[in-house]
Amino acid sequence: MPSQVKEEPATDMATSKCSCLYSNIDNETMMKTAVSTLARYGSNFEPTLITGAKGVYIFTADGRKILDFTSGQMSCLIGHGHPEIVETITQHAAQLDHLFSGMLSPPVVRLAETLTSLLPPGLDKAMFLSTGAESNEAAIKMAKLYTGKFEIVALGASWHGMTGAASATTYHSGRRGYGPLVPGNLVLPSPNAYRSIFRHPDGSYDWEAELNYGWSLVDTQSVGSLAAIIIEPILSSGGMHVLPKGYLKAMKAHCEKRGMLLIVDEAQTGVGRCGSMFAIEHEGVTPDILTLSKTLGNGLPLSAVVTSHEIEQTCFERGYLFYTTHINDPLPAAVGRKVLDVVVRDGLVERSRVAGLRLNAGLLELQRRYGCIGDVRGRGLMAGVEIVTNLKTKEQGVELAAALADRMMELGLSANLLGTKWFGGIFRIAPPITITDEELDAALMIFEEALKTTPGTMAR
């Protein structure tokens, strides 16, 4: 049955007291309708309906203003309802939205030109799709065709998407109960400086020994058809683990030794999030294929696959096919171009770097004051906070983290929690890179208030 509610779109979102698109929503009634009509896809729904979003805030049906510390699904890079994005969507929805997949339009060509100009040589040609999974699917298919091989390697805490080949390279969770996945997938241990058992005599993390050991296992299992590895510069769903310095260069060397391609998935790290335009810049490593999604579309479904002239030409000659309904659609492409323009014009890469230092300092101060914070990690405006119940044993504080997340939400802060036993009670923090110092400080104050008022946080 339809919800018994009166939905009244606000006439002026900018002047609306709560910036809500919908008003007079009966949360309880509509949530009952949601439970009876919406299929679940991995977890229970949040109990409060969101009726508006603007800047770094979202607004609830009961009138609360919540600071969005994760940019929606790590995607609203320059904030909700950015006026230039709104204008771009409006113009293209009215005049140039969707075309036959073989046709091109100015926004697609301009996005390709702008994007490749921001990338190093060797990432020369782009195509535009809808989701991160789709872009990784296309990249994997390209790698297999180019190399003539079929085995794909990924990290054990990886998350590359929910479709066929992308899902087969996702080892983080969701592999059980569906029968065989795409054959030829192999796994390397994920870098985890906080928990890895690979240590130097002084106790520091020995990622090189871990990586070499992992490759020895891959070589043992491989049937001699290694095509590519796909890797995230920061393992976001895997716990916000930054690849150690030198790791990506070492991985590139391992690939070259075996005649494999290196695919880097910058769904969340790309377009300024980590204090550089792209995370690959931190190591000076150019992958054979780069994929982008989330941040490129600022919340709209837009992704990209970028590769070299040589790989694109070879794949084309061999009949590469990834002909989708929404490939190179003009409306999302126009949004992507506008996102890049805004990030470059407004100096948001440097802003992300500086604000990230402020965020990191604030989180480290909280770690000093509360014994439940086992680790703080990240780069730029992409951070992870791992909650534990014992600093010595590093026992995961899954239930404590959940209580903290609930308390933060009550206080007005939405921080994404990796809350299952697989995720380990880790907060993923990735606010819009347009966030002000005042908004950042307000979020940190709420985080501290939650720590103060939640039992078990081990205040020092």
N, C-alpha and C positions, 0 to 999 in steps of 0.2 A: 504493500500500500504506500502511496505517496506520503512524505512527511507532512505533518500538520503544522507547517510553519509558513510565515509570511516572509518572502525574500525581497528585500528592497535594495537594489544596487545604489550606492551612494552617488549623488550627482557630481561631486567634486572630491576626488580622492585626496588631492593635495590639501584641501581645507577641512576635510572630515576630521573630527576630533580624534578618532582612533585609526584613521587611514584604512577603514574597512570597506571592501567592495560589497559585502553583504551585512545587513543589519537585521535585528529582530530574529535571530536564529535561536531556536530552542535546542541547545546542545544535546540534552538527554534524549529528546525525541528523534533527532536526526541520527544520533549514534546508534540508537536501536534499529533504525532503518538501515544504517550502514552494516551492522552486524548481520542483518537478515538478507542483504542483497549484494554485498561485496565479498569477493573471494579473497582469502588471505594468501600472501606470497612469501612468507618467511618468518613473520612475527605478528604479534597482535598489534592492532592499530593504536596510536596514541589516543588517550581518552578525550582530548579537547580538540574541537574543530578550529581550524585556522580560517579566519574570514578576511584577512588582509595582510599585505606585506609591503613595506616601503623602506628603502635604504638598508640599514642593518637590523631592522626590526620586523617581527611578525606580530599579528594581533589575533587574539582568541575570541571565540563567540561570547565569552563572559566578560569581555572588555579589557583583558590584560594585555600589556605591552611587553613583549619578550625579545630580548636581544638575541639575534640569531648568530651563534658563535660557530656555525658550520656552513654558512652560505647555502641554506637549503640542503641538498644532497651534494655538498662540496662544489657547487656549481655557480652560484650567483656571485661571480668574481668581483663585479663592480657594483654590487648591491641590487636589491629588489626595486623594480620600477624605475630604473635609471631613465631620466627624461629623454636622452638621446636614443636609447634602445626602444623606448615606447614609441617615439616618433618614427624610427626606422621600421618597426613592425607595422605600425599603422599605415604608412605609405605603401609598403610592399603588399600588405594584405589587401589593400584597395586596388593596386595597379600591377603588381608582378609577384605572384605568390608561388605558383607551381607550374612546371612544364613537363612535356614529354622528356623522358630521361636522356635522349640523345641530343637535346637542344641545350645551348649555352646562353647565358645572359650576362650583362655587365657585372652584377655583384659577384658572380662566381669567378669570373676572370680576375676581377680586382682583388678578391680575397686570396686567390692563388698567388697573384703577384706580390701582395703585401706580406703574406705568410712566408713565402720562400725567400723574400728579401731579408727577413729577420733571422733566417736559419743559415747555418754554415754551408759552403759548397758541398755537394754530395746529397743534399736534401733539396732537390731542384723541382720536383713535379708532385702535385697534390691532387687528391680527389676528396670530395666531401660527402659524408654519409650522415646518419642520424645519431647513433649511440656509440658508446665506447666499445661495447661488445662487437658491434657491427664493424667498427674500424679494425679491431684486433682480428676478427674473422677474415677480413679482406687482406690484412697484412700477412697472416699465416698462410693463406691461400697463395699469395704472391710469392712468399719465401719457398714454398713447396714447388711451385712451378719453375721458379728461377733456378733452384739448385737441383731439381730432379730427384729430391729426397723427401722423406715424409716424417721423420722424427722431430718432435718439438720438445724443448727443455724449458722448464719454468722453476720458480722458487717455491718452497714448501708453504709459505704463507701468502702466496700470490692470489690476486683477484683480478681477472681480466675480462669477466663478463659471464652472461648466463646463456649464451647460445652455443651451439655445437662445438666447434674447435676452440672457441674462447673459453667455454665452460670446462673443456678437457684440460686446459692449462691453468685452471683455477683450483689450487690445492687447499686453499684456506678452509673451505667448508662446502657442503652441498653436493658431495660426490656419491653419497650412498642412496640406494633404493631405485636407481634408474636403469640398472643394467650396464652393459659395456659402453664406455665412452669412445671417442674417436681413437683408434689405435695409434701407437707410436709416441705416447707422451711419457716423458721422464722428468724426474724431479731432483733439484739440488737443495741442500739445506739453506734455509733463509738466514741472512745475517741478523744477529740479535746480540748486540754488545752487552746488554743487561743480563741475559740468561744463557748464552752459549757456553757449552762445556769446553770449547777450544780456547785454551789460555796459554800465554807465555809464562815462563817461570815466575815473573813478577806479578802475575795475576791479570795482566791486561789482555784484551781480546785478540786472539790470533786468527783473524779472518782469512788470512792467506792459506793456513793449514786446513781450515774448514772448507774453503773453496776448492783447493786441490784434492782433498779427500772426496768431496762431492763429485768432482769430475771423474775421479777414478772409478766411482760406482756407476756413473752414467756410461763410461766407456765399457764397463763390464756388461751392462745390460743392453747396450745399443746393438742393433743388428747391422750397423754400418751405414745407416741412412740418416745421419744427423743433418737436419735442414736449418734449424734456427733455435735461438733462445729468445724468449720474451721476458722482459724485466721492467719493474717500476723503479725509478730513482729513489722514491720513498715508498716503502710498503705500507700503504695507508690502512686498508682493512686488516692487514697483518700486524698492526700495532703501531703505526707511525714510526717505523724504523728507517732511518736514513742510511743509505749505502755507505760503508766506510770509505774514507779517502783512499783512492787508488783502486777501489773495487771494480768500477765500471771499466777502467783501462785494462785491468787483469781479465775481466770477462771478455772484452773485445779480443784480447790476445788468445784466449782459449778458443774463441769462435774461429779466428783466422787459422789457428793450428789445425782445426778440424774441417775447414772449408764450409763453415756455417755462417748464416747471417745473424746479426744482432738487431733485434726489434726492441725499441724502448717505448714503453707505454706511459705517456705523460698526461693521462686523463686528468689528474688532479694537480700535478706539479707545474704544468705548462702555463704560459702567458702571465708570468710575473708572480705567481703565488709564493715562490720560494726565494724571492730576492734577486732573481735573475729572470730574464725573459723565458728561458727554458732551463730545466735542471741539468741537462747535458752540458751546459756551459761550465758547471762547477768542476768537471773533470776534463773538459776539452775533448770529449769523445763524440765523434759523429757516428750515429748508428746507421745501419743499412736501410732501416725503415723506422720512421717515427710515427706514433699514433697520438692524436689529441682528441679530447671530447669535452666533457663537463664545463671547464672554464672558458673554452672557446665560444660557447653559445650563451654564456651568462644565464643558464637555466633553460634555454631552449634546446631541443634535440638537434645538436650539430656536432659532428666529429670529422676528423681528417686523417688521411693516410698520406705520408710524404716520403718519397724515396728518390733515388738518383736517376739521372737520365738513362744510364746504362741498364739498370734493373727494370725500369718502366718500359724501355724499348724492347728488351729481351722478352719480357712477359707479354707485351702486346703481340710480338711476332709469334709467340707460342699459343696465342688464343686466350689470354687471360680474360675471364668473365666474372664480373661482379655488378651485374645490371640490376639495380634495385629501383623501386618506385620513387624514392626520394633522393636518389643520388644527384648531387649538384643542384639542389633546389634553390631558387633565387632568394626566397624570404630568409631562411636561416643563414645563407651565405652573407646576405647584407648585414645581418646582425653580427656575424663573426667578424666581418671587416670593421664594423663600428666598434666592437670590443677592442680589437687591436689598435685602432686609431685612438681611442680614449686612453688606453693603457700607456701608449707611447707619448701622446700629447701631454697628459697630465703627470708624467713622471711617476707612475704608479709602481713600476718595478723597484725603484729606489725607495719609494714609500713603504713597500712591503718589506724590504730589507731592514729599514730603520724601525718600523713598527714591530717587526719580528724580534729585534733585539730587546725592545721594551717588553714585549710579551714574554720572552724567555727569561728576562730578569725578574719579572713579576712571578712567574711560575716557580723559579728557583728559590725565591724568597718564601713562597708558600711551602715548598719542600723543606726548607730549613725549619719552618715552624711546626710542621705536621708530619709525624712519623709514618703516616699511611701512604705518603707519596714516595713510591720506591724509585721512580725514574722520571725525568723530564727530558724530552728529546724533540728534535725537529729542525726546521730551517725556515727562515722567513716567517710568513703567517700560516705555517702548517706545523702544528705541534701535537705531541702526544704526552699524556700524563698517566702513568701506570700506578694503580692503587693496589696496595698490598696490606696484609694484616700482620706481617712480621718482616721487618727489614733484613734480618739475618737470613732467614730461610727463603725470603721472597715469595711467600705463599700468596697466591692471587686473591685479591679482595673483591671478588665478583659481587657479592651481596652488599658490601659496604659501598662500592662504586655505584650500584643501583640506587641505594638510599641517598647518596650524594646527588646523583642526577635528578632524582625526584625533588629533593630540596632546592636545587638550583632552579628547576622549572617553577617551583612555587615562588621563588624570589625574583624571577624574571630573566632567567638565562637558559637558553637551549644549547647544551653541549652534547654532541653525539657520543654515546657510550657504546663501546664494544663490550657487551655485557654477558656473553655466554662463556662457558668454560673454554671454548676454542679461542675467543677473543681476549679473555683474561682480565676484564675490568679496566679497560683503558679508555680514557677520554680522547677523542679526536677533535682537535680545535683547528678551524680554518675559516675565520670570519672574512667577509668581503674586504678586499685590500684597499677599499675606500674608507675603512673605519678610522675614526679620529682618535687622538690620544685620550680624549675625555671618555669616549665610548669604550675604549680598550681598558682604561682604568676602572670604569664602572663594572665591566664584566669581571675583572680580577677581584674587585671588592665583593661582588656577589659570590664568586667562587670561595673567597675566604669566609664569608658569612655562613655558607653552607658547611664548610669544614668546622667552623666554630660550633654550630648548632646540631651537628649530626654525631651521634654516639659512635665511638670506636675509631676516631680519626687520629688519636694519639698526639694531642697538642703537646708541644715541648715547652 
